[in-house]
Amino acid sequence: MAENRKVVEPHGCIVCGRVYEILVVYTPAGELLDCTPLTPGGRVIPDARRPLVACDRHPESQVQAALEHHYPGAAQDEDEEKD
């Protein structure tokens, strides 16, 4: 039986690009299971497909604007999946 794979990956803040180390857990099939920032000042942005991080200092409105800029239509895709 294969075990989940744990990896420390560098990821940039979705808003400003500041780099954070994130502990990411992948299933044996390579799907994202969970992640958590290891570098202080970062927070995980929930996304089922990819590990995303933002600085604690950025308001939610800036994070949402950056998500729409980098992943246009992603919010619509998530709404369709819920239906």
Biopython code that builds the backbone (N, CA, C, O; Angstrom):
import numpy as np
from Bio.PDB.StructureBuilder import StructureBuilder

atoms = [
    (1, "MET", "N", (0.833, -1.175, 0.000)),
    (1, "MET", "CA", (0.000, 0.000, 0.000)),
    (1, "MET", "C", (0.884, 1.247, 0.000)),
    (1, "MET", "O", (1.776, 1.385, 0.837)),
    (2, "ALA", "N", (0.633, 2.136, -0.926)),
    (2, "ALA", "CA", (1.419, 3.357, -1.045)),
    (2, "ALA", "C", (0.997, 4.374, 0.013)),
    (2, "ALA", "O", (-0.169, 4.442, 0.401)),
    (3, "GLU", "N", (1.958, 5.150, 0.464)),
    (3, "GLU", "CA", (1.682, 6.161, 1.475)),
    (3, "GLU", "C", (1.615, 7.544, 0.838)),
    (3, "GLU", "O", (2.108, 7.763, -0.268)),
    (4, "ASN", "N", (0.999, 8.464, 1.558)),
    (4, "ASN", "CA", (0.970, 9.851, 1.117)),
    (4, "ASN", "C", (2.392, 10.387, 1.080)),
    (4, "ASN", "O", (3.248, 9.979, 1.865)),
    (5, "ARG", "N", (2.626, 11.300, 0.160)),
    (5, "ARG", "CA", (3.943, 11.897, -0.016)),
    (5, "ARG", "C", (3.936, 13.301, 0.584)),
    (5, "ARG", "O", (3.064, 14.110, 0.265)),
    (6, "LYS", "N", (4.900, 13.590, 1.446)),
    (6, "LYS", "CA", (5.022, 14.903, 2.083)),
    (6, "LYS", "C", (6.236, 15.613, 1.506)),
    (6, "LYS", "O", (7.332, 15.055, 1.458)),
    (7, "VAL", "N", (6.028, 16.855, 1.066)),
    (7, "VAL", "CA", (7.084, 17.617, 0.415)),
    (7, "VAL", "C", (7.057, 19.053, 0.935)),
    (7, "VAL", "O", (5.985, 19.629, 1.120)),
    (8, "VAL", "N", (8.233, 19.628, 1.171)),
    (8, "VAL", "CA", (8.329, 21.053, 1.485)),
    (8, "VAL", "C", (8.621, 21.774, 0.174)),
    (8, "VAL", "O", (9.627, 21.514, -0.485)),
    (9, "GLU", "N", (7.720, 22.688, -0.191)),
    (9, "GLU", "CA", (7.830, 23.394, -1.463)),
    (9, "GLU", "C", (7.833, 24.901, -1.229)),
    (9, "GLU", "O", (7.142, 25.388, -0.334)),
    (10, "PRO", "N", (8.608, 25.646, -2.026)),
    (10, "PRO", "CA", (8.519, 27.104, -1.959)),
    (10, "PRO", "C", (7.369, 27.577, -2.848)),
    (10, "PRO", "O", (7.249, 27.144, -3.994)),
    (11, "HIS", "N", (6.534, 28.456, -2.327)),
    (11, "HIS", "CA", (5.435, 29.041, -3.097)),
    (11, "HIS", "C", (5.389, 30.527, -2.810)),
    (11, "HIS", "O", (5.603, 30.954, -1.675)),
    (12, "GLY", "N", (5.109, 31.320, -3.840)),
    (12, "GLY", "CA", (5.009, 32.761, -3.688)),
    (12, "GLY", "C", (3.606, 33.190, -3.321)),
    (12, "GLY", "O", (2.630, 32.559, -3.724)),
    (13, "CYS", "N", (3.505, 34.260, -2.560)),
    (13, "CYS", "CA", (2.219, 34.854, -2.218)),
    (13, "CYS", "C", (1.479, 35.178, -3.509)),
    (13, "CYS", "O", (2.063, 35.742, -4.434)),
    (14, "ILE", "N", (0.217, 34.830, -3.576)),
    (14, "ILE", "CA", (-0.587, 35.058, -4.780)),
    (14, "ILE", "C", (-0.736, 36.553, -5.077)),
    (14, "ILE", "O", (-1.000, 36.933, -6.218)),
    (15, "VAL", "N", (-0.567, 37.406, -4.052)),
    (15, "VAL", "CA", (-0.732, 38.849, -4.228)),
    (15, "VAL", "C", (0.592, 39.530, -4.561)),
    (15, "VAL", "O", (0.685, 40.242, -5.561)),
    (16, "CYS", "N", (1.620, 39.319, -3.731)),
    (16, "CYS", "CA", (2.857, 40.092, -3.884)),
    (16, "CYS", "C", (4.085, 39.263, -4.282)),
    (16, "CYS", "O", (5.104, 39.831, -4.676)),
    (17, "GLY", "N", (4.006, 37.951, -4.187)),
    (17, "GLY", "CA", (5.117, 37.111, -4.604)),
    (17, "GLY", "C", (6.097, 36.733, -3.514)),
    (17, "GLY", "O", (7.028, 35.971, -3.778)),
    (18, "ARG", "N", (5.925, 37.237, -2.288)),
    (18, "ARG", "CA", (6.836, 36.860, -1.195)),
    (18, "ARG", "C", (6.840, 35.339, -1.053)),
    (18, "ARG", "O", (5.784, 34.706, -1.070)),
    (19, "VAL", "N", (8.017, 34.764, -0.914)),
    (19, "VAL", "CA", (8.150, 33.305, -0.920)),
    (19, "VAL", "C", (7.958, 32.727, 0.485)),
    (19, "VAL", "O", (8.515, 33.223, 1.464)),
    (20, "TYR", "N", (7.152, 31.664, 0.551)),
    (20, "TYR", "CA", (6.895, 30.926, 1.784)),
    (20, "TYR", "C", (7.206, 29.457, 1.548)),
    (20, "TYR", "O", (6.958, 28.925, 0.466)),
    (21, "GLU", "N", (7.750, 28.809, 2.565)),
    (21, "GLU", "CA", (7.931, 27.361, 2.520)),
    (21, "GLU", "C", (6.616, 26.734, 2.991)),
    (21, "GLU", "O", (6.065, 27.126, 4.019)),
    (22, "ILE", "N", (6.124, 25.764, 2.233)),
    (22, "ILE", "CA", (4.853, 25.123, 2.555)),
    (22, "ILE", "C", (5.069, 23.617, 2.615)),
    (22, "ILE", "O", (5.717, 23.037, 1.744)),
    (23, "LEU", "N", (4.520, 22.990, 3.652)),
    (23, "LEU", "CA", (4.497, 21.537, 3.736)),
    (23, "LEU", "C", (3.258, 21.080, 2.995)),
    (23, "LEU", "O", (2.136, 21.411, 3.378)),
    (24, "VAL", "N", (3.464, 20.315, 1.928)),
    (24, "VAL", "CA", (2.363, 19.862, 1.083)),
    (24, "VAL", "C", (2.269, 18.344, 1.163)),
    (24, "VAL", "O", (3.285, 17.652, 1.104)),
    (25, "VAL", "N", (1.050, 17.826, 1.299)),
    (25, "VAL", "CA", (0.814, 16.390, 1.348)),
    (25, "VAL", "C", (0.035, 15.995, 0.105)),
    (25, "VAL", "O", (-1.037, 16.533, -0.170)),
    (26, "TYR", "N", (0.589, 15.048, -0.643)),
    (26, "TYR", "CA", (-0.046, 14.530, -1.855)),
    (26, "TYR", "C", (-0.454, 13.074, -1.630)),
    (26, "TYR", "O", (0.218, 12.333, -0.913)),
    (27, "THR", "N", (-1.558, 12.678, -2.249)),
    (27, "THR", "CA", (-1.977, 11.279, -2.214)),
    (27, "THR", "C", (-1.023, 10.476, -3.086)),
    (27, "THR", "O", (-0.256, 11.056, -3.854)),
    (28, "PRO", "N", (-1.057, 9.143, -2.981)),
    (28, "PRO", "CA", (-0.206, 8.333, -3.857)),
    (28, "PRO", "C", (-0.481, 8.587, -5.349)),
    (28, "PRO", "O", (0.394, 8.380, -6.189)),
    (29, "ALA", "N", (-1.699, 9.034, -5.667)),
    (29, "ALA", "CA", (-2.047, 9.334, -7.057)),
    (29, "ALA", "C", (-1.580, 10.715, -7.496)),
    (29, "ALA", "O", (-1.752, 11.084, -8.658)),
    (30, "GLY", "N", (-0.985, 11.491, -6.574)),
    (30, "GLY", "CA", (-0.468, 12.805, -6.911)),
    (30, "GLY", "C", (-1.446, 13.950, -6.703)),
    (30, "GLY", "O", (-1.152, 15.078, -7.100)),
    (31, "GLU", "N", (-2.597, 13.698, -6.093)),
    (31, "GLU", "CA", (-3.573, 14.747, -5.851)),
    (31, "GLU", "C", (-3.255, 15.461, -4.542)),
    (31, "GLU", "O", (-2.773, 14.843, -3.592)),
    (32, "LEU", "N", (-3.525, 16.760, -4.496)),
    (32, "LEU", "CA", (-3.289, 17.550, -3.294)),
    (32, "LEU", "C", (-4.236, 17.090, -2.190)),
    (32, "LEU", "O", (-5.448, 17.011, -2.386)),
    (33, "LEU", "N", (-3.668, 16.791, -1.040)),
    (33, "LEU", "CA", (-4.467, 16.373, 0.105)),
    (33, "LEU", "C", (-4.585, 17.509, 1.122)),
    (33, "LEU", "O", (-5.683, 17.808, 1.592)),
    (34, "ASP", "N", (-3.460, 18.141, 1.462)),
    (34, "ASP", "CA", (-3.459, 19.216, 2.445)),
    (34, "ASP", "C", (-2.147, 19.971, 2.352)),
    (34, "ASP", "O", (-1.172, 19.467, 1.793)),
    (35, "CYS", "N", (-2.118, 21.187, 2.903)),
    (35, "CYS", "CA", (-0.874, 21.947, 2.965)),
    (35, "CYS", "C", (-0.956, 22.940, 4.107)),
    (35, "CYS", "O", (-2.040, 23.333, 4.538)),
    (36, "THR", "N", (0.215, 23.338, 4.587)),
    (36, "THR", "CA", (0.313, 24.302, 5.672)),
    (36, "THR", "C", (1.612, 25.088, 5.521)),
    (36, "THR", "O", (2.649, 24.515, 5.189)),
    (37, "PRO", "N", (1.560, 26.398, 5.763)),
    (37, "PRO", "CA", (2.792, 27.181, 5.651)),
    (37, "PRO", "C", (3.734, 26.910, 6.818)),
    (37, "PRO", "O", (3.291, 26.779, 7.959)),
    (38, "LEU", "N", (5.008, 26.829, 6.540)),
    (38, "LEU", "CA", (6.032, 26.661, 7.555)),
    (38, "LEU", "C", (6.689, 27.991, 7.897)),
    (38, "LEU", "O", (7.214, 28.161, 8.998)),
    (39, "THR", "N", (6.664, 28.931, 6.965)),
    (39, "THR", "CA", (7.241, 30.247, 7.160)),
    (39, "THR", "C", (6.209, 31.142, 7.855)),
    (39, "THR", "O", (5.062, 31.211, 7.415)),
    (40, "PRO", "N", (6.600, 31.823, 8.930)),
    (40, "PRO", "CA", (5.657, 32.712, 9.610)),
    (40, "PRO", "C", (5.147, 33.820, 8.693)),
    (40, "PRO", "O", (5.866, 34.293, 7.814)),
    (41, "GLY", "N", (3.898, 34.224, 8.911)),
    (41, "GLY", "CA", (3.312, 35.323, 8.155)),
    (41, "GLY", "C", (2.519, 34.895, 6.950)),
    (41, "GLY", "O", (1.956, 35.738, 6.251)),
    (42, "GLY", "N", (2.462, 33.604, 6.686)),
    (42, "GLY", "CA", (1.722, 33.113, 5.527)),
    (42, "GLY", "C", (0.465, 32.376, 5.930)),
    (42, "GLY", "O", (0.359, 31.861, 7.043)),
    (43, "ARG", "N", (-0.492, 32.328, 5.009)),
    (43, "ARG", "CA", (-1.718, 31.553, 5.232)),
    (43, "ARG", "C", (-2.073, 30.836, 3.945)),
    (43, "ARG", "O", (-1.816, 31.331, 2.848)),
    (44, "VAL", "N", (-2.658, 29.681, 4.095)),
    (44, "VAL", "CA", (-3.044, 28.877, 2.940)),
    (44, "VAL", "C", (-4.354, 29.418, 2.370)),
    (44, "VAL", "O", (-5.271, 29.762, 3.116)),
    (45, "ILE", "N", (-4.432, 29.487, 1.055)),
    (45, "ILE", "CA", (-5.658, 29.841, 0.356)),
    (45, "ILE", "C", (-6.269, 28.527, -0.121)),
    (45, "ILE", "O", (-5.660, 27.830, -0.932)),
    (46, "PRO", "N", (-7.458, 28.174, 0.365)),
    (46, "PRO", "CA", (-8.043, 26.876, 0.001)),
    (46, "PRO", "C", (-8.248, 26.732, -1.507)),
    (46, "PRO", "O", (-8.865, 27.584, -2.146)),
    (47, "ASP", "N", (-7.731, 25.661, -2.052)),
    (47, "ASP", "CA", (-7.904, 25.308, -3.459)),
    (47, "ASP", "C", (-7.697, 23.808, -3.560)),
    (47, "ASP", "O", (-6.685, 23.285, -3.092)),
    (48, "ALA", "N", (-8.634, 23.122, -4.160)),
    (48, "ALA", "CA", (-8.584, 21.663, -4.227)),
    (48, "ALA", "C", (-7.527, 21.155, -5.201)),
    (48, "ALA", "O", (-7.121, 19.996, -5.113)),
    (49, "ARG", "N", (-7.070, 22.002, -6.135)),
    (49, "ARG", "CA", (-6.167, 21.534, -7.189)),
    (49, "ARG", "C", (-4.699, 21.867, -6.971)),
    (49, "ARG", "O", (-3.823, 21.175, -7.489)),
    (50, "ARG", "N", (-4.419, 22.939, -6.194)),
    (50, "ARG", "CA", (-3.031, 23.389, -6.085)),
    (50, "ARG", "C", (-2.797, 24.056, -4.734)),
    (50, "ARG", "O", (-3.716, 24.650, -4.170)),
    (51, "PRO", "N", (-1.573, 23.964, -4.211)),
    (51, "PRO", "CA", (-1.255, 24.682, -2.973)),
    (51, "PRO", "C", (-1.063, 26.169, -3.274)),
    (51, "PRO", "O", (-0.262, 26.542, -4.131)),
    (52, "LEU", "N", (-1.802, 27.002, -2.562)),
    (52, "LEU", "CA", (-1.701, 28.449, -2.732)),
    (52, "LEU", "C", (-1.486, 29.095, -1.371)),
    (52, "LEU", "O", (-1.972, 28.606, -0.352)),
    (53, "VAL", "N", (-0.748, 30.205, -1.371)),
    (53, "VAL", "CA", (-0.455, 30.905, -0.119)),
    (53, "VAL", "C", (-0.563, 32.408, -0.351)),
    (53, "VAL", "O", (-0.361, 32.906, -1.458)),
    (54, "ALA", "N", (-0.892, 33.117, 0.739)),
    (54, "ALA", "CA", (-0.907, 34.576, 0.722)),
    (54, "ALA", "C", (-0.360, 35.071, 2.055)),
    (54, "ALA", "O", (-0.390, 34.354, 3.056)),
    (55, "CYS", "N", (0.137, 36.296, 2.056)),
    (55, "CYS", "CA", (0.604, 36.920, 3.296)),
    (55, "CYS", "C", (-0.592, 37.195, 4.202)),
    (55, "CYS", "O", (-1.691, 37.480, 3.727)),
    (56, "ASP", "N", (-0.365, 37.107, 5.505)),
    (56, "ASP", "CA", (-1.416, 37.418, 6.475)),
    (56, "ASP", "C", (-1.903, 38.857, 6.356)),
    (56, "ASP", "O", (-3.053, 39.155, 6.680)),
    (57, "ARG", "N", (-1.046, 39.735, 5.900)),
    (57, "ARG", "CA", (-1.372, 41.167, 5.878)),
    (57, "ARG", "C", (-2.312, 41.572, 4.742)),
    (57, "ARG", "O", (-2.881, 42.663, 4.780)),
    (58, "HIS", "N", (-2.485, 40.716, 3.734)),
    (58, "HIS", "CA", (-3.349, 41.058, 2.604)),
    (58, "HIS", "C", (-4.811, 40.798, 2.953)),
    (58, "HIS", "O", (-5.149, 39.714, 3.428)),
    (59, "PRO", "N", (-5.690, 41.789, 2.719)),
    (59, "PRO", "CA", (-7.109, 41.561, 2.980)),
    (59, "PRO", "C", (-7.697, 40.576, 1.964)),
    (59, "PRO", "O", (-7.144, 40.372, 0.884)),
    (60, "GLU", "N", (-8.809, 39.984, 2.331)),
    (60, "GLU", "CA", (-9.456, 38.981, 1.481)),
    (60, "GLU", "C", (-9.777, 39.529, 0.091)),
    (60, "GLU", "O", (-9.716, 38.790, -0.891)),
    (61, "SER", "N", (-10.117, 40.805, -0.001)),
    (61, "SER", "CA", (-10.441, 41.399, -1.304)),
    (61, "SER", "C", (-9.234, 41.368, -2.251)),
    (61, "SER", "O", (-9.391, 41.106, -3.444)),
    (62, "GLN", "N", (-8.030, 41.634, -1.724)),
    (62, "GLN", "CA", (-6.824, 41.571, -2.551)),
    (62, "GLN", "C", (-6.541, 40.135, -2.988)),
    (62, "GLN", "O", (-6.141, 39.896, -4.128)),
    (63, "VAL", "N", (-6.748, 39.191, -2.091)),
    (63, "VAL", "CA", (-6.504, 37.782, -2.407)),
    (63, "VAL", "C", (-7.467, 37.329, -3.501)),
    (63, "VAL", "O", (-7.055, 36.663, -4.451)),
    (64, "GLN", "N", (-8.743, 37.684, -3.374)),
    (64, "GLN", "CA", (-9.727, 37.283, -4.383)),
    (64, "GLN", "C", (-9.414, 37.910, -5.740)),
    (64, "GLN", "O", (-9.558, 37.257, -6.774)),
    (65, "ALA", "N", (-8.990, 39.167, -5.739)),
    (65, "ALA", "CA", (-8.623, 39.832, -6.991)),
    (65, "ALA", "C", (-7.414, 39.148, -7.640)),
    (65, "ALA", "O", (-7.380, 38.975, -8.858)),
    (66, "ALA", "N", (-6.436, 38.764, -6.836)),
    (66, "ALA", "CA", (-5.254, 38.075, -7.365)),
    (66, "ALA", "C", (-5.622, 36.698, -7.906)),
    (66, "ALA", "O", (-5.110, 36.284, -8.945)),
    (67, "LEU", "N", (-6.505, 35.987, -7.210)),
    (67, "LEU", "CA", (-6.943, 34.684, -7.702)),
    (67, "LEU", "C", (-7.637, 34.816, -9.053)),
    (67, "LEU", "O", (-7.386, 34.027, -9.965)),
    (68, "GLU", "N", (-8.506, 35.811, -9.179)),
    (68, "GLU", "CA", (-9.209, 36.018, -10.453)),
    (68, "GLU", "C", (-8.236, 36.405, -11.561)),
    (68, "GLU", "O", (-8.412, 36.021, -12.718)),
    (69, "HIS", "N", (-7.201, 37.173, -11.195)),
    (69, "HIS", "CA", (-6.198, 37.577, -12.183)),
    (69, "HIS", "C", (-5.375, 36.376, -12.659)),
    (69, "HIS", "O", (-5.158, 36.212, -13.860)),
    (70, "HIS", "N", (-4.920, 35.540, -11.730)),
    (70, "HIS", "CA", (-4.053, 34.415, -12.070)),
    (70, "HIS", "C", (-4.823, 33.196, -12.582)),
    (70, "HIS", "O", (-4.309, 32.439, -13.405)),
    (71, "TYR", "N", (-6.035, 33.006, -12.106)),
    (71, "TYR", "CA", (-6.855, 31.847, -12.487)),
    (71, "TYR", "C", (-8.246, 32.317, -12.897)),
    (71, "TYR", "O", (-9.217, 32.038, -12.193)),
    (72, "PRO", "N", (-8.365, 33.029, -14.030)),
    (72, "PRO", "CA", (-9.672, 33.548, -14.436)),
    (72, "PRO", "C", (-10.673, 32.411, -14.650)),
    (72, "PRO", "O", (-10.361, 31.388, -15.260)),
    (73, "GLY", "N", (-11.873, 32.621, -14.134)),
    (73, "GLY", "CA", (-12.930, 31.627, -14.285)),
    (73, "GLY", "C", (-12.877, 30.500, -13.283)),
    (73, "GLY", "O", (-13.765, 29.648, -13.289)),
    (74, "ALA", "N", (-11.878, 30.455, -12.420)),
    (74, "ALA", "CA", (-11.756, 29.360, -11.456)),
    (74, "ALA", "C", (-12.917, 29.360, -10.481)),
    (74, "ALA", "O", (-13.388, 28.289, -10.100)),
    (75, "ALA", "N", (-13.392, 30.523, -10.065)),
    (75, "ALA", "CA", (-14.531, 30.589, -9.134)),
    (75, "ALA", "C", (-15.782, 30.034, -9.798)),
    (75, "ALA", "O", (-16.588, 29.378, -9.139)),
    (76, "GLN", "N", (-15.957, 30.284, -11.085)),
    (76, "GLN", "CA", (-17.106, 29.741, -11.806)),
    (76, "GLN", "C", (-17.008, 28.228, -11.896)),
    (76, "GLN", "O", (-18.014, 27.535, -11.748)),
    (77, "ASP", "N", (-15.810, 27.706, -12.135)),
    (77, "ASP", "CA", (-15.611, 26.257, -12.211)),
    (77, "ASP", "C", (-15.965, 25.595, -10.896)),
    (77, "ASP", "O", (-16.596, 24.538, -10.887)),
    (78, "GLU", "N", (-15.564, 26.207, -9.765)),
    (78, "GLU", "CA", (-15.863, 25.644, -8.453)),
    (78, "GLU", "C", (-17.361, 25.660, -8.188)),
    (78, "GLU", "O", (-17.897, 24.713, -7.612)),
    (79, "ASP", "N", (-18.051, 26.736, -8.605)),
    (79, "ASP", "CA", (-19.499, 26.798, -8.417)),
    (79, "ASP", "C", (-20.199, 25.704, -9.210)),
    (79, "ASP", "O", (-21.159, 25.109, -8.722)),
    (80, "GLU", "N", (-19.735, 25.432, -10.422)),
    (80, "GLU", "CA", (-20.336, 24.398, -11.256)),
    (80, "GLU", "C", (-20.115, 23.006, -10.659)),
    (80, "GLU", "O", (-20.987, 22.143, -10.757)),
    (81, "GLU", "N", (-18.941, 22.787, -10.037)),
    (81, "GLU", "CA", (-18.650, 21.496, -9.429)),
    (81, "GLU", "C", (-19.545, 21.232, -8.230)),
    (81, "GLU", "O", (-19.865, 20.078, -7.947)),
    (82, "LYS", "N", (-19.958, 22.283, -7.517)),
    (82, "LYS", "CA", (-20.812, 22.132, -6.342)),
    (82, "LYS", "C", (-22.232, 21.730, -6.731)),
    (82, "LYS", "O", (-22.915, 21.057, -5.958)),
    (83, "ASP", "N", (-22.686, 22.136, -7.927)),
    (83, "ASP", "CA", (-24.052, 21.832, -8.365)),
    (83, "ASP", "C", (-24.269, 20.389, -8.703)),
    (83, "ASP", "O", (-25.374, 20.003, -9.084)),
]
sb = StructureBuilder()
sb.init_structure("model")
sb.init_model(0)
sb.init_chain("A")
sb.init_seg("    ")
for serial, (resi, resn, name, xyz) in enumerate(atoms, 1):
    if name == "N":
        sb.init_residue(resn, " ", resi, " ")
    sb.init_atom(name, np.array(xyz, "f"), 0.0, 1.0, " ", f" {name:<3s}", serial, name[0])
structure = sb.get_structure()
